[in-house]
Each structure stands twice: as C-alpha cells, then as structure tokens.
Amino acid sequence: LSFNQPKLSSTINWNPIAITFANQSIVGTQPLDIFINRNNTIYVPHRQEPHILVWHEDNNNEVTIIPGNFTKPGSLFVTSNGDIYIDDGLENSRVQKWISSNKTWITVMNVNSTCSDLFVDINENLYCSLFYRHQVVQKPLNDFVITSNIVAGTGVAGSASNILNKPMGIFVDMNLDLYVTDCGNDRVQLFQSRQSNGITVAGSKSLNPTVSLNCPSGIVLDAEKYLFIVDMKKNRIIRSDTNGFRCLVGCHGSGAKSNQLIDPVVLSFDVSGNMYVTDQSNHRIQKFERMELTSANSFNQPQFCSTANWNPNAITFANQSIVGTQPLDIFINTNNTIYGANQQKQQILVWHEGSNNKVTIISGNFSDARSLFVTSNGDIYIADGLRYGRVQKWISSNKTWIILVDVNSACWGLFVDINENLYCSLPSRHQVIKKSLNDFVMVWDIVTGTGASGSASNELNAPRGIFVDTNLDLYVTECGNHRVQLFQSRQSNGITIAGSKSPSPTIALDCPSGVILDAEKYLFIVENRNHRIIRSDANGFRCLVGCRGSGAESNQLNSPVSLSFDVSGNMYVTDQSNHRIQKFEFLENSCALLFHQTKFCVTPVWNRKGITFANQKTLGSNPTTIFINGKNSVYTINKEKKQILVWYENNTDPTLVITNDFYNSSSLFVTSNGDIYIDNGEENDRVEQWKASTKKYSPVLFTYSSCKSLFVDTSDYLYCSMYSHHFVVKRYLYDLVLRSEIVAGTGIFGSTSKQLNGPIGIFIDAKFDLYVADCRNNRVQLFRSGKVDGETVAGRESSNTTISLDCPTGITFDAHKYLFIVDSNNHRIIRSGPNGFRCVVGCYGSGSQSTQLSLPSAISFDRSGNMFVVDAGNSRIQKFEYSGNSCDMSSVIQWVNSSALTPKSQMYSQGCNQDNFYYDAFEMNVPESRYYTIWSSSKIDTYGYIYENSFDPLNPYENLFEKDDDGESNDQFKFEIPLYVDITYILVITTYHPKTTGEIKINILGLKNVTIKRFVNPINIQFNSSFELTIDSPKYCRDYVKSNYYYQTFQINVHAADTYTLWSESNIDTYGYIYKNDFDPLQPFGNLLFQHSGYCNQGQLKFIVDLQANMQYILVVTTYFPNATGNFSIFISGQNEISIKKFSSRYHSCGIGDRCHFYSTTIGLPLEDILRGEVKPNTTLSDQSSSIKTSAALSII
C-alpha cells in the first residue's frame, strides 16, 4: 500500500483544536484532495494553478511544486513508486499520470466527467468516481487501452442498490471491495468484489441503523476496517467502531474556528495517525493531532481477548453476615481496593489488596444506598436518595461526610466521568441527570429522558446502571424497556445497542441492571431477571456466568445487580437475592490459542510437495484425525494400538503416548489446559475426557455412535458429529448431567436445509455458528447460532456458485474466515477466497506421490501456517510447508512483452476440430512458489492457456494447468494463480475466434528473476513442394492389417540442429511417419521415430520435432484411409536451412512367398511381428532357424 492505514483503538481521540497546515496563500481556494504516503510525503493538487504541491517529511514545511498541464483537478492518487495520477476530466476528459522516474506526463484513462476521487488498488486497477455521471469506473493500468469499465452505478441518478447519485470518495480494500460515498443519497455504499449491487454501510436507509449523513464526500478505512467518513454538509469527520458511529472532529457546527470545518471533502492519515482534512470553504488544510489516551478512570477496564472466559463456579467473596441483605453495588479501583455497602448497618465496606480479606468499615448516615462510585483520589460518592433524596460524599483526605447535592429520588446508578461530572440514574423519574463537581450550584441538568416512561429513542423506562466512556458517551441499562441505550455526547436520542427492538440483532434482555465497558469498548451487562452476565465482542453477544438458570449454587445467580473487575480481570458480582458478592475468576488459559487460525493474505501458497510427518508404522492404518494446539503440539490417534500420540514442538517422534482401551476412535479435541476429548462411541457410546492434571479418563458425553468429529467452543460446549445418525449434538461441559441436545440435523438422512447425510467435520466460530462437512450430500452447511435451517456455503446446491465437492470430511478457517475444506473423494484440499474457491494441496489427482493425497480426512495448521493433512488412504500425515514469502509484495515487478499474431504465426486447433488458431508461446520458470498475475492487453479477443512442463499443440489437453478467456475486462484473459519453483510452465497466447491476428501485450506481475523465454518461433518456410499419390504409387501395409495404402518416401537433410515444424496440406487425410536412416515397407515399425495420424490438425500430418544435423531422416507420407489418392503439399518451417528429396525404399527382408508380410500365424498375429529381425537374408528356408521353419510351415498350411 502507498497510503497509511494506522491501527487505531476504539478509544483513541484527536485533538479537536486543529493546526492549519496550509492556508489559502499556499493551496489556493477550495482545496479538494490530499494524499499522504507511507514516507509521510504530502501531496495536494492546486485548483487554480496547474501544479501539485508536495511536502517532504523533515523539510521544514517547505513546499515542492510539480508543474503539469491540467485544469481544476478534483483528485489525485500516488502509488508506491512515486507515480502520481491526477484528475483532468472537467475540461480535458482524461486522467493524467506523472511518471516519477523520468518526470513526464502521459494520459492513462479517458473519462467523460471530472473524477471526484481516484484510487489504485493492489492489482493496479485505477478507479475514478464520476460525480456528474453517477458512476465509478475502473481501468487496468497495465492495459494500453485507455477506456474504462463501469464497476458501480448505471449512469442514471437513483437510490436503488445498483444505482448511485453523485458519488464522491472511493476506497478499495485488500479484498477488492469498493466503498463509495454516495453524496446525493446521503449514504456510504459497499460493493463487494465483482458485485454490482451495493450494501449501505452508513447513512440513509442502511440495513442496520448507523448514522445520519448529509453528502458524505470522503472515506478511509483503518487497519481494522473501521470507517472514517467526511460528512461534508454536516461539516464533520465521523468514525465507526465496535459500538457504532461517533463524531471525531468538527462536532460543534460549521465555522472558521480551529475546531470547526466548512464543507470538508477528504481526509488522509500520516504515519503517526494524525488526521489531515481539506477544509474546502475555509480554503485551508487542517491537521488534527492524534491524542494518546491517558486513562483518568479510577476503575479497571481490562483488555480481554474475544475468547475470554471466567470460571463458572464462583467463590463467595462476601456473604450475608458481611454485606447484609440484598447488596446492590460494588466498586473496585485501580489499586484493587474493593468497595461495597451494607445497607442495613449504614456502612461502606472496604477491602484493601493484601489485607487477607479483612474488611475496613466506614460508617455513615445513609439509608438504602443503591449505588456508590469512588474517584481516583479515594473520595466516595454514595446514593442516599430513598429516604433523604440526596447524594453524599466521603472525603478521603479528612474522612468526613458532606451532603453533596439533593436529588429528591433514589439514584440507582452513580458515575463520575473524566471531566468530573457526576451522573445519577433515576428509575422512578425515568431520567439520567448530571452536574459538574466543580460547580457549586446544586442544580442538576437532564442528560436524557423526558420524565415519563416510554420506549421512544429520547425516553427511558426505569433506568438503572450507567456508564460514561472517555468520549463522554452515556450507556444506560433500561430495566423497564429491556434494553441498553447509547446516548452519544450531547445527544438526547439514544441508539439501542442491546436488547428489545435493537435495530441490529443482538440479544434478548430481561431487566438489565448494570453495564461496564472493557478497554476495547465491549459491553458487559448484568441481566437482573435472567440471572446472568453477558458480554459483547466482535462476534456478537454471549453468556459468561450464570448461564444455567437462577439458584444459589456456585454457578448460579439470583437477581444480580452490578459487576466490577479487579486488576487481574476477575469479575465481582452483587448477587442480590442470594445476599452475597460472588467472585468469578478470569481463566487466563481461555485466551491461549486452542488451535491456529493463521492470518493468511488473499493469495497464500503452500509447497505442493508434502513431507511425510508420520507414516503407517507410527499411525497404524487409516488414521482419521489431527489436532495442533496453540503451543504447536501435534495430537493424533493410532486406532490399532489404542493410543493418543503427542508430538511436542520440533520433535520428529511422538513425545508422549497416552494409552486407552477405546475401539476405533475417530476424533479428538484438545483444550487450552491440555485436557483431551476423545471419541469412544464405536462400542461404548460416549466421549471421554483425559484430564491433563490427573492423567485419567472419565466420560463427558453419552452418544448413540461414534463421533466423527469433536469440537469445544469458547463457551465450553462440546460438539459431536454422528455420521450414522445424521445429526450434530452439543453439551455444556459444566452441566452436571451428561445430556446433549441436537443442534443440526434431524436424525433422518436427507438433503433439505434441516437435514444432514453422513456429517463428519465440524467447526464452531466465535459467533457460535456451526459449520458441518455434510459428506454424503457433498456440501458444507452453515447453521447459524440457534437456527435449525442450514445454509449451503460450498458444494451441491449452494445459493452462490462455489465448487463441486465429493464427500467433504474436514473444515477449518483462517483468521480472515476463509474456509479450508478437506474434499476427501476428490483427494484434495480447497480454500475459499475473495475470488471464489481454489485447490491448494493435492491438486494432481489421487495417489501416493508427495504431490498427491488419497482419501484425506482432516486438516490442521501449525503456528507458521504449515498445513498438516491426514492422508487416510496412504496411512500417513503429510506436512505442506507454507511459503511465507508468497504474500510479500515488496519485490514484485511487472514484466511486459509484446507479441503479434500474424499469418506467419504458428497455428493449432484449440478444440481438435475444424478451427485453426494462431498462437505464440513462452516458457516460464519462477524463483518462488507464490501467486502470479498474468494478463493480456489487446484490441482483439484473447485466450490464454498455461501448461505444466510441456506443450504439444497436437495434444492441447495434455498437461493443461489453467485456461482463461475473460478473466480481465475487454475480452482479455487474466490469470491469478500459484506457480511453483519446481515446474516449468508454458504460456500459450492465442485468440477466442479462429485465424484472428493482431498485437497483444503480455503482462506478468512477478519477481525480478522470473525466467521467461520464447517457446515457439514464427513460421519460416524452408521447404514447400507439392506431390501426388496415384494408383501407380507403391502400396504397403502401414498397420499390419491392410495392404493397400499408397505412399511416398522422402529423405530429409538437416544442415543445423533445430526444432522444425513439418506438415501437409491436402484434400485427403494424410498420415505421416519419420524414420531414422532407412525405411523398409516390410518392417513399418523398424527405425520409426515419430508418427502422426492427422489428429487435432484437421486430418493433416504434422510434426514439431527436434532434428539433428548429419543424420538421415526418412519421411513417409501415406493416407489415413486405404486406397486414397490425391495431391498433397509438404511444408517445413525452421530457423535453419533444410532440404528434402524423394527416397526409394527397398525391401530388405525375405518373406515366405513374394508377399510374406501379409500372411498371418495361426495365433492371429502378423507373421512379420514374429519374423522381424530373425529371417536371414539370401538364405534358403532349410538353413533358417527352427522357429522360422515352424512358422513358415504353419503359415503355408
């Protein structure tokens, strides 16, 4: 990438007070675009003067000017090599390119309007958004044709999903997905790769509520693919994150102050994440500096991984004898000091870290204290509203109480934000109020709520827990509306982010009472009447603790109210109706990698030759499973010896052998603490757990048959696929009963969306969606969490074109959620990607070679991305090494070569029919196994073929690796394919229509030392003469069956060794043979070098052969059918001189009678087959060998 995509946390802010980087005296009036490259060089086009302004880093803000010949440019883009693309469409209908290497300008694309924005994607396609034409167009930069193709919009303004209205900013991500700011429609549209219908991701009529926009004009994505949008007519910059959209700068109306903008158009980031904005109507460029967040919070906001879990069995931190009845609130500060309240005794309870759970008591004069909050200096704010209607403050410095402010109601929730504003939630008045702690006036301001209960966006119903983040956004748990509302700073209308009537599917809530955010702004919600704690993350919501219903057991809660985290991430919950505070310990192992989901690029490549990691001697026959954990330990099963085999990292032999007495175990799964779950269902109908701590087995799930696959999800549910019963079941591992529930399939085989037929491999993602390799239905099914109807994501009857499967048996995902499938009966591993599915391993048919697989069953990755495949049919585990450099684009260059197809070009028949095509061919050897891009640029309709190791135009189906005719635009072929170092490739360039000629430019995006050389030479006629076969021509038996084939013989004299092409042209079907030194009509297969029947050449003989100098070659021209006569012409092409003359063949062998060649033996074989090389010339029969005498006698008889 040539531009900056910083990785920005969801809590990062920018100084709202900008620095003017360049004013009107430098950039002129109404600057529209800015580009900052990864060297921190800044580029701005001057609207009034035909030049580009350039600021190099550390150049004391001095500007360099690049002059040009353009008018009122609207946009520019700079590539990694320093080339600049600039809009010149308003008056000159073009896009120009400034070539940095020679500092010259050229036209690269014709347009029919100004380009509001320009963009160059990773495949070197140039995009232009045509504001007045309501389209986005694209052109490959490697195509010498300067016309473009439409990729979004129809050319007519509108608001349908395939239509745009005044598009402005554009951005193309690594998956080639296109984002468009659709100004006239007040929205941002996402056009996924190769799709013409857009998805509204922000603004008007978006599928999910996002943010209101007014003519968005610019867009950038950060490293995590969060959106940064220039909202031009609202004069602000907004961004998306895990909790929606928020304003970053320009949030206080339009104007010319340093914290204001007027009609901003574009933003760009520098290397440090500082934001530069073109402030159009203020005629300046503003720089908003990134602010490093220093937390002023007094409470803990740990950073958790997405798989974080807590021990569901809690420890009682404080019981009723300490906290009294119905404890409501708890607070833990950053020093790990814990604060609670005993309402009955009017005490604040304090536990200091390291005090061995000894409690310190602060006595007060309050009643029914529902909430408290502690600031960084140790001051304590406590709600004392039920009887006295006030908030009290305990001042830590002098240990005294003061009445801070009157409330006239009970504050259920208290919170102090980073600006020292105190918030109070009033359930009985359905409002949240606040006051500044620095204001001596004891008056509250209403933040949200009307004072009457309701469910509108500006109303509340019994608000309880509150939380205010560092952006001053307010989160409110609404018990009466069963939802969590987000009120962005200074906004009185809330957005439902969880619970009832949320615009996006979230989770059903029942009286949420507490809320807190972690360091990544994910929600932790106390759900009072469902007696549980739930959490959000990037994959949605899930229950953490109290997930098995209400009660008083250690894994249960009863009407919990609030939670707080300690420094270590342990969770403390006020368990109201159980009169206790429960501590749920954070399981650090839950963030350890269970297995590897490597972050591969779009085009990863593995060595096509596997290394045998373990063979049959180690594994036994027909292994079926493999698991590689986060520590790179490899686990599998030897069924014959009833063993679990474990290889620790870097060990070539099993490090650990765990024995069992289970018959024919099919699968296993290993959790982060080292426990192993293993199938024991073939005879014993159960799954066993081997505990690493005790090294003993115990049953954990009862089944009906063998589990072909096992999986444990992040919420500790164990899944089992039962091939013979056609369903998948799951069980919660902390449930005391070993019962299970069906989550996919009906138990009756079938192919409907609810059914399965022989399920094997399973995978559960972070959203708890279940993927099933549905073997006998030849498909992969996705069952979304809680759904019984599956969606076919690969294989038979999938809604989108995917790939044909034959009994898929294993599935896994990489970090980008690209799917890897073990396609067992097709003996291969395939992978999905942004451009569909492709074979990655075992792509050469079934077998036992290192490049082949036989009935593979399972797959797993190590931390380096190497792929381990259980090659069941070969009773081995194969390791295919990941080519790490395959994603490194730093050394990629473009090779360009021009080719011309003319009447002198070589010709062949693509389909072995009556059509002939001119072609050119190149031999390629690559220095690294990786993806390469090969495409053509031409005015004619091209077709490309790639062959492995050799190409025979007379057998065009042999060794064919890939072919394409329209992979690129304008009827041009394009390949994006992996090429390997140990294979020589032949690229054949031809056309879609027969006998078409024209110029073709060949482009190859690869590495510097790719070896490419011409494979064929154009036709260079060295010999051309006409001959005739008549009834007077000699006859012979060319096939030992029929004798009546007319023929002529020629002697070829080669003057220099070379590759020569020899062919005939005739109205009869010809057949040709080439012999070495001599030709004997009675021995048509003696001395034979080559033969051709006219196959794939319209019935005309043809040879493409290497001929040596000083060697005599005999050409025999005959016919395909017997007794055929007619004229024929012989052509020989080559780079060196060659001559030909007629040759008189002689009979060198004696026969039985004068036509012995045509007699047959009693066993039905031509006699010549028996006699060849055994009959002695000029010798009577009596002096021949005994075998000859016997054969002759039998033949005569």
Buried (B, 14 or more C-beta within 10 A) or exposed (E): EBBBBBEBEBBBBBBBEBEBBBBEEBBBEBBBBBBBBEEBBBBBBBBEEBBBBBBBEEEEEEBEEBEBEBBBBBBBBBBBEBBBBBBBBBEBBBBBBBEBEEEEBEEBBBBEBBBBBBBBBBBBBBBBBBBBBBBBBBBBBBBBBBEBEBBBBBEEBBBEBBBBBBBBBBBBBBBBBBBBBBBBBBBBBBBBBEBBEBBBBBBBEBEEBBBEBBBBBBBBBBEBEBBBBBBBBBBBBBBBBBBBBBBBBBBBEBEEEEBBBBBBBBBBBBEEBBBBBBBBBBBBBBBBBBEEEEBEBBBBBBEBBBBBBBBBBBEBBBBBEBBBEBBBBBBBBBEBBBBBBBBEBBBBBBBEEEEEEEBEEBEBEBBBBBBBBBBBEBBBBBBBBBEBBBBBBBEBEEEEBEEBBBBEBBBBBBBBBBEEBBBBBBBBBBBBBBBBBEEEEEEBEBBBBBEEBBBEBBBBBBBBBBBBBBBBBBBBBBBBBBBBBBBBBEBEEBBBBBBBEBEBEBBEBBBBBBBBBBBBBBBBBBBBBBBBBBBBBEBBBBBBBBBBEBEEEEBBBBBBBBBBBBEEBBBBBBBBBBBBBBBBBBBEBBBBBBBBBBEBBBBBBBBBBBEBBBEBEBBBEBBBBBBBBBEBBBBBBBBEEBBBBBBEEEEEEBBEEBEBEBEBBBBBBBBBEBBBBBBBBBEBBBBBBBEEEEEEBEBBBBBBBBBBBBBBBBBBBBBBBBBEBBBBBBBBBBBEEBEBEBBBBBEEBEBEBBBBBBBBBBBBBBBBBBBBBBBBBBBBBBBEBEBEEBBBBBBBEBEEEBBEBBBBBBBBBBEBEBBBBBBBBBBBBBBBBBBEBBBBBBBBEBBEEBBBBBBBBBBBBBBEBBBBBBBBBBBBBBBBBBBEBBBEBEEBEEBEBEBBBEEBBBBBBBEBEEEBBBBBBBBBBBBBBBBBBBBBBBEBBBBBBBBBEEBBBBBBEEBBBBBBBBBBBBBBBBBBBBBBEEBBBBBBBBBBEBEBBBBBBBBBBBBEEBEBEEBBBBBEEBBEEEBEBEEEBBBBBBEBEBBEBBBBBBBBBBEEEBBBBBBBBBEBBBBBBBBBEBBBBBBBBBBBBBBBBBBBBBBBBBBBBEBEEEEEBBBBBBBBEBEBEBEBEBBBBBEBEBEBEEBEBEEEBBBBEEEBBBBBBEEEEBBBEBBBEEBEEEEEEEEBEEEBEEBBEBBEE
